[in-house]
Amino acid sequence: MLENVKITRKLPLVIISFALLSSISTGMMSYKFAAEQLILSAESKLVALLDSRKESLLQYFDTVKRDLFIHARSPQTRDAVIEISEAWADLGRSQQSTLQSLYITDNPFDVGQKEALLNAEDGSAYSQAHKKYHPFFRNLAAEHGYFDIFLVDKTGNILYTVKKEDDFATNLLNGKWKDTHLARAFTMVNKNPSVGNAYLTDFERYEPSFNQPEAFFATPIHKNGEEYIGVLIFEMPIKYINSVMQISAGMGETGETILIGPDELMRSNSRFLDGESILEASVHTESAVKALSGVSGVQFEQDYRGMEVLSAFAPFDFMSLHWAIIAEIERDEILSPLRVFVSALAFSVLAGTVVIFIVGYFLASDIAKPIAAMSSMMNRIANNELDINISVSERKDEVGHMAKALEVFKSNAIEKDKLQKELTYMAHHDMLTGLPTRQLITDRLQTMTKSYSKEHFPFAVMFADLDNFKTVNDTLGHHIGDEVLKAAARIFQEALRDGDFVARIGGDEFVLLFTNLREAEEAMEIAEKLVVSIETGLKLVSSTIPVTLSLGVAVCPDDAEDTTSLIRHADEAMYRAKQKSKNCCSR
């Protein structure tokens, strides 16, 4: 081979040829490997972002559902329906015209602010009931982010709304709005008003609410847990869902997450379309079709804009909602680091035989090792090992770009984990006082009752209700009411010992759990001290209106040994304390 070529030329030629071949082969393999790793990294990142958005939305809907059930079963809601229904009947047959005139037409507040009117001052029983219950429901809607709250009787009359829009005082079975999804939510619950039943509509434009996309969540209201008396409906705006889907952290310049309904219309805005795309922009892609049919996956395809993207997709199902959720990023952005890599490789081949041979050898090692290390790190991050150190030296070439991209991926994974923990904390803690919610104390109490035996020390469940709290809210304002609740929470927390627990379960109601009592009578001693502490401590917050404590006590095992009976016993004891004189405790 090359017998007629001098060795002085042949050897360099052979070395150069093999060096070039090696460089080209190494370059091709490195390109393929890097592209595969970038795509794998993008797939893992998209799936993680998709799961994070999906979990956030499921937690949101589940929180609203629990909130709906809690308030549908509360004495406040039940009494409101009963009293407002009686006042409604007193108005005769002109309820709609009378109430819309009082609370909409003659309402002195501007459109969108009609809820500010507390009492129409017409002397009717309806206005008295409205004055009594409107602050509670208005505060509930404001605190929980609901656009409106409806109380509807069994015959479809909208007895009460917070917002006082055009649907107020109309009938959902034969009135102007009988063909809306609000009427559909009422009808579905009205057909089966059993305890625990609920119905959630999809988002549709609702004309009375400025034609904005709204959903309605409905559940029946019962008197004494048996007699069906009406329906509680929450009107849910789409802004929270849209805000979750619009988070762009970790999505790069071309990535986004979107929700799609069964009609193939968006349920969240696109970051790349001008104007409103909710219920306007159509998405008929292969990913959307698969997700709507219940299939999850990751694939390359053309998106709704005609761009080639890597798309991660999955179904999103909650009660009657059947949506598709998609996270995607353009292919060009995923593979953009490879362009710099190819340029550097071509330059090294043209630099000369000797330089190629020497540099090629070191370059292959210099590239392969960091990529392999980053591949290992990607897999560890994909397995949620977020405490690893990305030990790649600072570089200015494409490997450095990949390392920085991996740092961003790690930061996004850490942010996702942090967000999930924050959402879990928010779902189980009251935002005003920082105390645990009903679910946490119920779980704690169920654990204690299941493991309790006669050899254990007794423990006590206390149901606390602040006296005169509504008067403080109505007279001094909700900001003072909030300070009263926070001060009461601090007093309760200061009274806790190791193993004790306190939670806010709604409004001005708290549940306390005191463990390891020497004897049952010790519970009443603690309760009496709490009554005194609240009366003394809250004078500093509400000096003009005394806020005291009515406290019901139940002791395990003397009064009951299961969770439901203990809470019911404590609740009944609290009501006895209120009926007795307030500012006291009862067992």
N, C-alpha and C positions, 0 to 999 in steps of 0.2 A: 504494500500500500504506500503510495507516494514514493516509489523507489528512486525516482529521478529527481527528487527534491532534496536539497541539502538539509542536513539536520538542523543547521542554524535557522533555517526557515520553517522546516517541518515541525520541530518541537514547539516553537511559539505558535505555529498554526494549529497544531493539535491541542495545545493548552488553551489557546484562544477559543477554538471550536468547542471544546468541552466546557470551557468556562461560560461561553455564550449559551450553550445548550443547558448547562446547569442553571445559569441565571434565568433563562427563559422558563425552564421547567419549574424552578423554585418560585418564580414570579406567578406562573399560572396556578400552581397549587396554593400559594399564599393568598392569591386573589379569591380563589374558590372557597378556601377555608374562612377567610375574613368575611366574605359575603354571607356564608352560612351562619357564622356566629352573630353577625349583625342582625340577620333576619330572626334567628332564634331569640336574641336579646329583645328585639322589637316585639315578637310574639308574646314572650313572657311579660313584658311591660304592659302591652295592650290588655292581656288577660287579667293581669293584676289590677289595672285601672278599671276594667269592666266589672270585675268582682267587687271592687271598692264602691263604685257608683251603685251597683245593684244592691249591695248590702245596706248602703245608706238609705236608699229609697224604701227598701223593705222595712227597715227600722222605723222610718218616718210614718209609713202607712199603719204599721202595727201600733205605734204610739198613739196615733189618732183614733184607731179602733178602740184601744183600751180606754182612752179618754172619753170617747162617746159612750161606752158601756157604763163607766163610772158615773158620769153625770146623768145618764138616763135613769139610773137606779137611785140617785141621790134624793133625799127628802125635799131639797130646795126645788129641784125640777118638778117633782111630783106635785108639790103644793102650788107651784106656779101654774101648772096646767089646770089644776082644779079651780083655783081662784079666778084665773083669767077666763076659763070657760064659763063660770057662773056670771062674771061681769059681762062677757060677750052676750050671753042670753038676755041679760037685762036691757041691752041696747035695742031689742026688737029685731025687725027685719032689715034695718038700714045700717047694719054693722059696717059694711064696706065703705059706703059713702061717708058715714059719720067719722070713722076712724081715719080714713085717708085724708079727710078734711082737717081733722085735729092734728094729725102727726105728720102729714106730708104737705098739703096745700097751704094750711095756715101756720105751718112750722116756721118760726122766724130764722132758723138756721139754713145755710146754703145747701145746695145739692151736694151730696157726699158727706155732709156733716149733720144730717137729720138725727142721727143717733144721740146728739148732744141734748136733745129735749127729754127731760126726765118726767115732767108732768104737764099735761095739756091744760091743767087748771080749770076743767069744765065741771068739776064736782062729781063726775061719774065714778062708779065702782071700778070701771076699767082703768081709769087714770090713776086711781089709788093703788090698784094692783100693779100697774106699770111702774109707778114710782117705787114700789116695794122691791120688784124683782129685776128691773132693767139694769141697775148698777152691777148686779152679779153677772148677768149674761154679757153685758158690754165688756166687763173686765175679763171674763173668760175668753171672749173672742180676741181681745187685744193681746192678752198674755200668750195665747196658744197660736196666734197667727191665722185664725179663721176669718174669712171675709164677712160672713154673716152666720147667725144661728136662728133656726126656725122652731117654733112650737106649733104643731098642727093637730087639730082634734080628729076624731075617728071619721068624721064626715068630710074631711078635706079642707076645713076652714083654717087658714093661716092665722092663728090667734095672736101670734107675736113674732116680730123679727127685731134684730138689733139695728139694722141699717135703715129701715123704713123706706124701702124702695117701692116701685110700682106694684110688686107682688104682695105687699102687705095687705092683710084683711081680705084677700081674694080666696076663691075656692079652687083647689087643685083637681077636682073631679069634673066641674062644669064651668069654671071661670076662664078668664083670658089666657092663663098660662097652663091649661090642662094638657097641652101637647109638649111641654118641656121636659127635660130630664129631671128637673126638680119634682114634677108631678109623677114621673116614672119611679123615682126613688120612694116617694110616699106610697104609691100604689103597690109596689113590690112588698113593702113592709106591712101595709094594711091588709094584704091578702093572707099573710102568715105572721100575725103579731105575737108570736111565741117569745118567751124570755130567751135572750141570747141571739135572736135573729138580727141580722143587719144586712144592708144592701149598699153597695158603692157603685156609683155611675162612673162612666168614663168622662173625660173632660170634653165639654162642648161649649160653644159660645152661648152665653145666657144674656138675653136682651135687657132684663131689668138691671143687671150689674154691668152696665156700660158695654154690653156685648163682648165681655171678656171671657176667655176660656176658664170655666169653673167645673168642679165636680161636686157631687152631693153624697154625703155619707149619712145614712138614716138607720134608726133603731127604735123599737117600740118603747113606750113608757107605761109602766103598770102601777096600779094602786095596790098596796099591801102585797106586792109581788105576784098578784094573780089577775086583777081586773085591768084589762087593756083600756087606757084612757086617751092615748094620743101618740104622736111620733116626734122624736127629737132629731133634727137634721142639722148637720154642719155643712156650710158652704166653704169648700177648700179652693183657694186660688192656686194657680199653677206656678207662682213665682218661686216657691221653695224648691220644687222639683227642677225647675229651669236653672236655679242657682247652683244646685248640685251638679247638673250636667254641664254647666258652663265653666267649671273649674278647669283652667288651662295648664296648671302646673304639671310638668312631666309630659305634656302632649306635643312639645316641639312647636315648629312654625306651621305645620300642616295637619296636625292631629286634632281630633275632636271626638266627643262622645255624644250620641243622639238617641232619643227615644222615638219609636214609631208605633202608631196604633194599628188596629186590625184593618182600618181603612187606608193604610199605607201613608197616612199623613203624619208629620212630625208632631211629637208631644213636647219637644224642647226646641229652643232656637239654635240655628246653626251659626257658628262663629264666622262663616264665610259667605253667608247670604245677607244682603242688605234688607233691613226692615224686619218685620215680624214673620217668622216661618212656622210658628206653632199653628197647627190646623190649616196651614196654607201650603207649605212645601210638600210635595209628594216624593216618596222614596220607593222606587220599584227596582231594587237590586236583588241579586241572588242571595246575598246575606240576609236581607230583610225578609225575603220569602221563607228562607229556611228557619230563621228565628221565630217568625210568626207561626210556623208549623211545629214548633217545639224542639228544634235542632240547635245545638251549640257547636261552635267550631272557629277555625281561623283559616283565612284564605286570601289570595290575591284576586282582585276584581276591579272593574270600573265602578266608581261610586256614582251617586246621584248627580254629580257635577261633570261626569265624564273623565275623571282623573283616575289613574291606576293607583290603587291603595292596597295596603295590607289591612284586612278587616277582621276583627274579633267580634263574634256575635253570639247572642244567647236569648232565650225567651225570658220575659219578665211577667210573672203571674202573681196576682194578689186578688183574692176573691173573684169578682167579675171582670177584673182587668186582665187582658191578654195582650201584652205589648212585646215589641222587640227592642233590645238594647244593643247598640253597636258602638265599638271603639275602633277608630281607623286612623292611619297615617299614610302619607304618600310614599310610594316605593322610592322615589328619587331622594327623599330626605333620609330614608333608612340607609341607602347605599352611598350617600354623598361622601363619607370619609374615604371610600375606595378610589375616588378620582385623584386625590392627592397621592395616594399610595401608588397608583399606576404611573403617574408622572415621575415620581422619584425613581421607580424601577427602570423606566426607559432611559432616564438620564445616566443611571449607573452603568447600563449596558454600553452606552456610547462613550464612556469616560476613558476607555482603553483596556487593552488586554490584561495588563498586569493589575491595573486598578480594579478591573472587573473580578479577576481571579481572587485578589486579596479581599476587596471590599465585599464581593459576592458571598464569600465564605462567612465573614463576620456579620454581613447584613442578614443572611438567612437565619443565623443564630440570634442576631439582635431582634429580628422581627418575630420569629417563631416562639421564642420563650415568653416575651410579654403577652402575645396573643393567647398562648396556652394558659398562662397565669390568669389572664382576664377571663378566659373561658371557664376555668375552675371557679374563679370568683363569681362569675355570672350564675353558675349552677348553685353555688352556696347561697348567694342572695336569693335565687329562686326558691331555695329551701328555707328562706326566712332567717338565715344566719346574718343578721344585720350588724353585728359587732366586728366584722372582719375589717382588716386594714388593707386598702387597695394599694399594694406595695409596688407601684410602677413609677419609675423615676420621672421627674418633670422633663418633658420633651416638647419640641415644637413641630414634629412631623405628624404623619397620620396616626402613628401608634399613640402619640400623646393625645391626639384628638379622641381616639377610641377610649383611652383611659379617662379622659374628662367626661366623655359620654357615660362611661360606667359609673363614675362618681355621681353624675346626675341620676342615673338609674337607682343607685343605692340610696341617695337622698330621697328620691320619690318613694322607694319602698319603706324607708323609715317614716316619711310623712304619712303614708297610707296606714302604717301600723299605729302611729300616734293618733291619726284621725279616727280610726276604728275604736281605740281606747277612749278617746274623748266622747265619741257618739254613744258608746256603751255607758260611760259615766253620766252623760246628759239624760239618757233614757231612764236611769235609775236614781237620779238625784234632783231635788227641787232647785230650780235655778235661783230663786229668791233667797232662800235660807241656807242652801247648801246641804240640807238634810236629806237622808234617803227617802225614797217614795214608798207608797203602799206595797209595791211588789217585793222590795227588799225585806221589809219588816215581816211581811207575810211568809216569805221563804224562811227567814230566821225562826219565826214562831213555829212553823210546820216542822222544822228540823228539831226544835226543842221538844215539841209535844210527841213526836215519833220516838225520840230516844229517852223520854222521861220514864223513870221508874220510881217506886215508893222509897228507894234508898236515897234519892236525890233530894236536895233542898227545894222547898217551894219556890216558885217564881210568880211574878205578878204582871198582868197586862193592864195598862191604864189608858183610857180613852179621854183625851183632853179637848175641851172646847172653850175658846175665849169668850167671856161675856161682854156684851156691848161693842163687839168688834165692828158690826155692821154700822152702828151709830157713829163710830170713829170714821169709817170710810165715807159715810154720807155727809157727815158734818165737817170733819177736818181734812178730808181728801184722801185719795188712795196712797199718796206718798207717805202720809203719816201712818196709814194702815200698814204699809209695807214695813216701816220702821218698827211698828208694834210687833209684827210677825217675826222680824229678825231678832228683836230683843227677847221675845218669848223663846225663840229657838236657842239663843245663847244661855238663857236661864235653865232651860231643860238640859242642855249639854253639860253645864256646870254641875248639875245634880247627878250626872251619871257616874257610876263606878265601873271598875273593870268588869266586862261582860254585859253591861247594860246597853240599851239601844233606844234611839228615838227616831221617829220619822214623821214627816208632814204628809198627810194623806189627802189634803185638799182644803182650800179656803182657810178657815181658822181652826182646823181640826188636826190634832196630833195623836200619835199612839206611842206610848212609852213601854219599855220592857225592862223590868228589874229582876235580876237573877240572884240565886244563892241567898235567899232570905232565911234568916234563922227560924222564923215562924211567920204565919200568915198575918199576924197583927202588925208586923214590921212594915208591911205594905201600906197600911193606913197611916202609919207615922210618916213614911216618906211622902205620901200623898198630901197630908196636911202641911208639911213643910213646903211642898211645891206650891200649894194654894197661897201660902203667905209670901213666898218668894216672888210669885207672879204679881200679886197685888202691890208689893213694895217696889219691885223692879220696874214695872210698867208705868208707875207714876212719873218717872223721869221722861218718858216718851210721850205719854198722853196725860197731861196734868189736868186738863179741864173735864175730860170724860174718863171716869175710872174704868179701867179694863181689868177684869178679874178672871178667875178660872173656875169652871165646873169640871170636876174630874170623877170619872167612873173607874172603879177598881174591880178586877177579877183575878182570883188567885188559883193557880194550878197546884195541887189537884182539888182543893176544897170546892171551888165553884164549877169547874169543868176541866176536862183533860184533852180536849181537841181544839184545834185552832179556831174553827167557826164558832163554837160555843163560847170560848173565852172572849173573842172579840164582841160577840153579841151581848154577853153578860156585861162586859165593860161599857158598851154603848148604852145599854138600858140603865146601868147604874149612873152614867153621866147625865142622862135625861132626868133621872130622879133627883140628882143634885141640882139641876136647873129648875125643876119644878118646886123643889124645897125652898131654896132661897138664893141660888147661885153663890158664887164665891165660896164653894165648899166641895167636899168630896163625899162619895157614897160608894157603897159596895153592895 
